[in-house]
Structures are given as structure tokens and as C-alpha cells.
Amino acid sequence: MCRGAGTEAPVIPPTGATDLRDFFRRLPVATILAVVAWIVLRGVLDSTTCAMAQVITRAYEHPRVTRLVVADHRAELRRADFRADSAIPTVALSEIHFNTAVLLALFLSLRRPLSKVRLKRLVVGWSILFLVQVFNLIIHLKFTYASALGPWSLQHYSDLSRNLYGFLQIFTDLPVRFALPFVIWIGFNWDEIMEMFSGGVSGS
């Protein structure tokens, strides 16, 4: 069939470009849902992160004196060998695991987020993120012991230990905490994400 003069064939955007636009359209709603889910799960995340960090810390302590107590979304660092009137250092737990919301938002923004394959990837990715969050909390604990307890810290930790734990705290607080959700998301969905963004660039 001949087209009339001046009639142009419709331009069909590349699949990747369409997917990229869909991703950014879904992202705001997915972010809201992820933040709500994180707020609902925050108490569970507080408890499980502290419990795992305490188990790992005490496994290498002699004697086993460290106890992590959750109070108002903070981890209180208690030791059985401290005086009863000693100040109790704390760590903000929300800062440790808020990147859970970032990971959830990224996964929910993809196509078919509740498919079996997608949920399996989310569970494995979330497990990796959780273990790193536990490690981040342990580093905060160790840095507090090494640097924030005055003469006790000077007596029990060397300058090398203080510098090492200080570096690890900064490293896990900044690049690792913010980048890891994106690394996990891309790693578990590499082919789809590369196709989505390469199509979006070529179709722009």
C-alpha cells in the first residue's frame, strides 16, 4: 500500500530506550515503597544486625565481654568489664542499614520485580548487603574501642590498630555503604541493565 505524500513511517524507539524510560517512571514509586518497607522492617534490621555483629565479635574475644543492646534505633556498646557508671558509646543503626531501601528501590524498578527469578536474586543480594552491614557495625565497634575510650583505648590498642580501624570505618561508611546496593543490583542483573542503558543511549 502506497503512503500519501508527506506521510512518514512511525518511529519505533529501541527496546532498551523504552525500558530505560519505564525504569525511570517506575523509580519514584519504587523508592516510596522501598522506604516504607525499610521503615516497617527497621526494628527487625536493628535486632538482627546487632545480634549477628555480637556473635561474630564475641567469637574472637577473650574473655567474651561485648554486648550490643538495641535502644531507640541505636546500638549501645556495653562491656561486662566496664564500671557501672561508665559512659555507654552508641552507634546509629539507621545509618548502617538505610541502604537496604536503595537496594529494594532498584530491584522494584525493574520489569517483573515479583517474578521468581527476580525475588531469588533480591534475596541473595540482600543477604550480601546484610553481611556487609554487619561488618560495618563491627568496624564501628572496633573503632570505638580503639579510639573513643580515652586511657582504656590507649592501653589496649596500638596506633596501628587505631589507624586501621579509622580507615576501615571511613571506607565502609562512605564508598562501600553508598556504592554496594548499585554494585549488587548491576551484578545480579547485568545483561538486562546493560541492554537497557545501551539502548537508551543509542535511542536518545
Contacts in CASP RR format, 6 or more apart in sequence:
PFRMAT RR
TARGET T0000
AUTHOR 0000-0000-0000
METHOD contacts of the structure
MODEL  1
MCRGAGTEAPVIPPTGATDLRDFFRRLPVATILAVVAWIVLRGVLDSTTC
AMAQVITRAYEHPRVTRLVVADHRAELRRADFRADSAIPTVALSEIHFNT
AVLLALFLSLRRPLSKVRLKRLVVGWSILFLVQVFNLIIHLKFTYASALG
PWSLQHYSDLSRNLYGFLQIFTDLPVRFALPFVIWIGFNWDEIMEMFSGG
VSGS
3 9 0 8 1.000
13 203 0 8 1.000
14 199 0 8 1.000
14 200 0 8 1.000
14 202 0 8 1.000
14 203 0 8 1.000
15 195 0 8 1.000
15 199 0 8 1.000
16 195 0 8 1.000
16 196 0 8 1.000
16 197 0 8 1.000
16 198 0 8 1.000
16 199 0 8 1.000
16 200 0 8 1.000
16 203 0 8 1.000
17 199 0 8 1.000
17 200 0 8 1.000
17 202 0 8 1.000
17 203 0 8 1.000
17 204 0 8 1.000
19 111 0 8 1.000
19 195 0 8 1.000
19 196 0 8 1.000
19 199 0 8 1.000
19 200 0 8 1.000
20 196 0 8 1.000
20 197 0 8 1.000
20 199 0 8 1.000
20 200 0 8 1.000
22 111 0 8 1.000
23 109 0 8 1.000
23 110 0 8 1.000
23 196 0 8 1.000
26 108 0 8 1.000
26 109 0 8 1.000
27 105 0 8 1.000
27 109 0 8 1.000
30 104 0 8 1.000
30 105 0 8 1.000
30 106 0 8 1.000
30 108 0 8 1.000
30 109 0 8 1.000
30 113 0 8 1.000
31 101 0 8 1.000
31 105 0 8 1.000
33 104 0 8 1.000
33 105 0 8 1.000
33 108 0 8 1.000
34 101 0 8 1.000
34 102 0 8 1.000
34 103 0 8 1.000
34 104 0 8 1.000
34 105 0 8 1.000
34 108 0 8 1.000
35 101 0 8 1.000
35 105 0 8 1.000
37 101 0 8 1.000
37 104 0 8 1.000
38 45 0 8 1.000
38 97 0 8 1.000
38 98 0 8 1.000
38 100 0 8 1.000
38 101 0 8 1.000
38 104 0 8 1.000
41 100 0 8 1.000
42 73 0 8 1.000
42 93 0 8 1.000
42 94 0 8 1.000
42 97 0 8 1.000
43 70 0 8 1.000
43 73 0 8 1.000
45 93 0 8 1.000
45 97 0 8 1.000
45 100 0 8 1.000
46 70 0 8 1.000
46 73 0 8 1.000
46 75 0 8 1.000
46 93 0 8 1.000
46 97 0 8 1.000
47 70 0 8 1.000
48 130 0 8 1.000
49 75 0 8 1.000
49 93 0 8 1.000
49 96 0 8 1.000
49 97 0 8 1.000
49 130 0 8 1.000
49 133 0 8 1.000
49 134 0 8 1.000
49 137 0 8 1.000
50 68 0 8 1.000
50 69 0 8 1.000
50 70 0 8 1.000
50 75 0 8 1.000
50 93 0 8 1.000
50 137 0 8 1.000
51 68 0 8 1.000
52 130 0 8 1.000
52 134 0 8 1.000
53 68 0 8 1.000
53 75 0 8 1.000
53 134 0 8 1.000
53 137 0 8 1.000
53 138 0 8 1.000
53 141 0 8 1.000
54 66 0 8 1.000
54 67 0 8 1.000
54 68 0 8 1.000
56 134 0 8 1.000
56 138 0 8 1.000
57 66 0 8 1.000
57 68 0 8 1.000
57 138 0 8 1.000
57 141 0 8 1.000
58 64 0 8 1.000
58 66 0 8 1.000
63 80 0 8 1.000
63 81 0 8 1.000
65 79 0 8 1.000
65 80 0 8 1.000
65 81 0 8 1.000
66 77 0 8 1.000
66 78 0 8 1.000
66 79 0 8 1.000
66 141 0 8 1.000
67 78 0 8 1.000
67 79 0 8 1.000
67 80 0 8 1.000
68 75 0 8 1.000
68 76 0 8 1.000
68 77 0 8 1.000
68 78 0 8 1.000
68 137 0 8 1.000
68 141 0 8 1.000
69 75 0 8 1.000
69 76 0 8 1.000
69 78 0 8 1.000
70 76 0 8 1.000
70 93 0 8 1.000
71 90 0 8 1.000
73 92 0 8 1.000
73 93 0 8 1.000
73 94 0 8 1.000
74 90 0 8 1.000
74 91 0 8 1.000
74 92 0 8 1.000
74 93 0 8 1.000
75 90 0 8 1.000
75 91 0 8 1.000
75 93 0 8 1.000
75 137 0 8 1.000
75 141 0 8 1.000
76 88 0 8 1.000
76 89 0 8 1.000
76 90 0 8 1.000
77 88 0 8 1.000
77 89 0 8 1.000
77 90 0 8 1.000
77 91 0 8 1.000
77 141 0 8 1.000
77 144 0 8 1.000
77 145 0 8 1.000
78 88 0 8 1.000
89 144 0 8 1.000
89 148 0 8 1.000
89 149 0 8 1.000
91 137 0 8 1.000
91 140 0 8 1.000
91 141 0 8 1.000
91 144 0 8 1.000
93 137 0 8 1.000
95 173 0 8 1.000
96 133 0 8 1.000
96 136 0 8 1.000
96 137 0 8 1.000
96 140 0 8 1.000
97 130 0 8 1.000
97 133 0 8 1.000
99 129 0 8 1.000
99 133 0 8 1.000
99 177 0 8 1.000
99 178 0 8 1.000
99 180 0 8 1.000
99 181 0 8 1.000
100 126 0 8 1.000
100 129 0 8 1.000
100 130 0 8 1.000
100 133 0 8 1.000
100 181 0 8 1.000
102 181 0 8 1.000
102 182 0 8 1.000
103 122 0 8 1.000
103 125 0 8 1.000
103 126 0 8 1.000
103 129 0 8 1.000
103 181 0 8 1.000
103 184 0 8 1.000
103 185 0 8 1.000
104 122 0 8 1.000
106 181 0 8 1.000
106 182 0 8 1.000
106 185 0 8 1.000
107 113 0 8 1.000
107 118 0 8 1.000
107 121 0 8 1.000
107 122 0 8 1.000
107 185 0 8 1.000
110 118 0 8 1.000
110 189 0 8 1.000
110 192 0 8 1.000
111 192 0 8 1.000
112 118 0 8 1.000
121 188 0 8 1.000
121 189 0 8 1.000
124 188 0 8 1.000
125 184 0 8 1.000
125 188 0 8 1.000
128 184 0 8 1.000
129 180 0 8 1.000
129 181 0 8 1.000
129 184 0 8 1.000
132 172 0 8 1.000
132 176 0 8 1.000
132 180 0 8 1.000
135 172 0 8 1.000
136 172 0 8 1.000
136 173 0 8 1.000
136 176 0 8 1.000
136 177 0 8 1.000
139 165 0 8 1.000
139 168 0 8 1.000
139 169 0 8 1.000
139 172 0 8 1.000
140 169 0 8 1.000
142 165 0 8 1.000
142 168 0 8 1.000
143 162 0 8 1.000
143 165 0 8 1.000
143 166 0 8 1.000
143 168 0 8 1.000
143 169 0 8 1.000
145 153 0 8 1.000
145 156 0 8 1.000
145 157 0 8 1.000
146 153 0 8 1.000
146 156 0 8 1.000
146 157 0 8 1.000
146 161 0 8 1.000
146 162 0 8 1.000
146 165 0 8 1.000
146 166 0 8 1.000
147 153 0 8 1.000
147 157 0 8 1.000
147 162 0 8 1.000
147 165 0 8 1.000
147 166 0 8 1.000
153 162 0 8 1.000
185 193 0 8 1.000
186 193 0 8 1.000
END
